[in-house]
Structure formats: C-alpha cells, structure tokens
Amino acid sequence: MRRLFSVFCMMLLAVSISAKTLVVYYSYTNNCHEIVTSLTSLIQADVMRIEPADKTQKYEANNYAIGTALLNAIKAAPNDAASYPAIAPVSITDLSQYENIVIVTPLWWSQMAAIMQTFLFNYGTQMTGKNVALIVSSHSSGISGVVADAERLVKNITWMGDALWINASNHSNRASLIQNWLPTLNFAEKQTTMNKIYITIDGKQTLTATLANNTSAQALMEALKQAPITYEAHDYGNFEKVGPLEQSFPENNENITTEPGDIILYQGSNLCLYYDTNTWTFTSIGKIEGKTQAELKQILKAGQGNITVTLSLINTTGISNVRSNAENDVHYSLNGQRANSPSKGIFIRNGNKVVIK
Ligand SMILES: Cc1cc2nc3c(=O)[nH]c(=O)nc-3n(C[C@H](O)[C@H](O)[C@H](O)COP(=O)(O)O)c2cc1C
C-alpha cells in the first residue's frame, strides 16, 4: 500500500512540475530542427517553428549574398520594423501562457539568422518577465554575436543560464550536450527531467534514478545543482551499499521494506543503494531505474568491498568521447568549472573522465 502511495506521489510530481515551456526555432537546413527534436525528448514543451514569408529564398545562393543582405539591412536600422524580413504567420501568437522560452537559432555571419531576429523583434516584448534560454547552431563560428543579438531583441527577461553552442563537429553529439546543459538552467519550475539523478559507480557505470517526492530528495537535488557528490560506500547486511555523504539532508522517516534499486537516506547523512530487502525506519530518496536485482548486484559489486559512488545531474556516460580543448593536466568538474586542487570525485582532464579517490 505504501509503495502504491509512493508511485502515486511520483506520478503527481511528474504532472505538477510541468511548467509551461515554449521552444521556438528557425531552421534553414534542419540542424536546428534536429536539435529541437533532441531537446524535446528531454523536456515537456510546446514547439513552434518560424518560417520566412517567402519560402523560396536560397540564403546560401551567390556565396550567401541574400542572407548577408538581410543581416546588413537589420544592422543599418535595427529599430525599424521594415528592416526585418517578413515571416509567415506564427502558430502561437500569445506567449503569456509560457513561463520558460527556449530559443533555438542558426548563426549567420556571426549574427542571429535574420528570420529568427524578425520573430524576436515582433514578439520579444511578450517575453518580458519570462525565463529565456538560447541554443545556437553554427558551422564553426563562435556565438557571442548571436548572444548580443538576443540581448538586444529580448529585454527585461531572466536568462536561465549560458547559451549552448552546437557546431558541425559536435552536432552528432547534441543529445548529450543538451542533456548536460539542461541541469545548468534555472527553469521557472522543475522540468520532468529534473527529478532524475545519475549514479556513477567507480567512474565506470552510470545508473539513472528517479527521485521521490519529498523534501529530502528536493534538498539532494538542490545540493547536486551546486556540485556532484562523491562518497565511499561499503556492503552492509548483505542487502545494501552504504556510505557517508559528509553533509546532512532533512529526514522524512517512515517504516519501509526496501526493494532492490531503492535509494534510502539513513540518519540524514548516509546514502544506501539497495540490492536486496531490509525493513527499517528511514527516508526514501528515490529508485534506480530499469535494473534487475542481478544487474544491480553486479554493478554495485555486492559483497565485494568498497565502491566510489558519484551522484550528479549530469550523465557521465560518454564523457570519454567528448572532445575537449581543455589545457593539458587541468581538471574540470562535471559542471565545467576549472578545479584547481581537485579532491575526490569525477573530473574531466584532457577530454577524458578521471576518478580521484
Ligand atoms: C546565410 C548563412 C550564413 C552563415 N554564416 C555562417 C558563419 O558565419 N559561420 C558559421 O560557422 N556558420 C555559418 N552558417 C552555417 C550555419 O550557421 C549552420 O549550418 C547551422 O547549423 C544552420 O542551422 P540550420 O540547419 O538549422 O539552418 C551560415 C549559414 C547561412 C545559411
């Protein structure tokens, strides 16, 4: 009965946290369209594609002459509506229903593609007070000019975080780039993806977990927004791996009979990953997704001594494939911050994932 109740709570969480988000994009050669498809597989959002009024234009024709002319006209008189190329009627004209807006745009000659500029010129004032994020797709050029265009066209908004730049060399890796970018954003309310955390064992295998709907899980989520948590866990009672988090979280204790995959907070500061059953009074934090008991025992190295556990909002699987321009021998945290004196945890060095114990 209690388990049914907690499943009900998780369903309630999934419904109640679906803040209204709009993804608005323009795409000439469909790279941004593919980015939006990856993005909307991770967040719940309405999607609107902006089209030019004249769909026959070939912006790359004559060495990109048409695209350049459109941008030059805007540059010459950015406050004049007549400078902006006409767009087709948009499917959503009332943006008041959205709290979050994600703009996805191509870069043209280091500026925002003219068609998207028209949309923002026409509808930017409706975005006042909203949370806005930006994804820019270019072949290779840096995106600072596009960010400047966005800041000129969309005022009195709150940027949810830094813009995400996707270029030709990492476009095929867009799903994991977006997945790692989303937790760095401050959405008006948590998205469905934001009740997930990742649990990496010994820096090698990453499990996905769904958080419970209680203040303990929320506090853990808030802590993970600041930094991943790494701790050592040992076997206990032939049913769990447990270890100290070295910080305390609020308790919501209840009498629980665990199942394999349950994540439990014990005495406010110890986290248990269950591979078997146990009955005790402690706090449910969530559940590891999609693993059988046998798989969990193998991944958690049941009965085989200590493991290093890293909790994060970023899926570290595939990080070893990410190309990096990072300086040699400099460590970066999973949040992308330079770590001058890295202590224990998972870091990126020379584009590779390293575990410091
Ligand atoms: C008119 C025009 C100008 C462009 N200028 C640049 C540029 O200066 N630098 C760059 O890296 N890519 C440039 N591109 C390439 C696009 O930014 C890139 O292919 C992007 O992924 C296109 O997105 P889309 O497929 O959604 O239209 C340009 C493309 C067009 C059509």
The ligand as a Gaussian input file, in Angstrom:
#p B3LYP/6-31G(d) Opt

LIG

0 1
 C       23.360000      32.791000     -44.716000
 C       24.183000      31.871000     -43.881000
 C       25.318000      32.351000     -43.256000
 C       26.085000      31.505000     -42.436000
 N       27.192000      32.010000     -41.801000
 C       27.940000      31.206000     -41.004000
 C       29.108000      31.711000     -40.344000
 O       29.486000      32.883000     -40.441000
 N       29.812000      30.854000     -39.564000
 C       29.450000      29.557000     -39.376000
 O       30.121000      28.848000     -38.638000
 N       28.336000      29.058000     -39.987000
 C       27.592000      29.844000     -40.800000
 N       26.478000      29.342000     -41.437000
 C       26.139000      27.926000     -41.236000
 C       25.019000      27.736000     -40.231000
 O       25.211000      28.505000     -39.058000
 C       24.975000      26.272000     -39.786000
 O       24.998000      25.424000     -40.923000
 C       23.756000      25.969000     -38.948000
 O       23.887000      24.690000     -38.374000
 C       22.499000      26.028000     -39.767000
 O       21.370000      25.694000     -38.997000
 P       20.021000      25.186000     -39.699000
 O       20.397000      23.891000     -40.417000
 O       19.067000      24.951000     -38.597000
 O       19.600000      26.235000     -40.667000
 C       25.711000      30.154000     -42.279000
 C       24.584000      29.679000     -42.935000
 C       23.827000      30.516000     -43.736000
 C       22.617000      29.983000     -44.438000

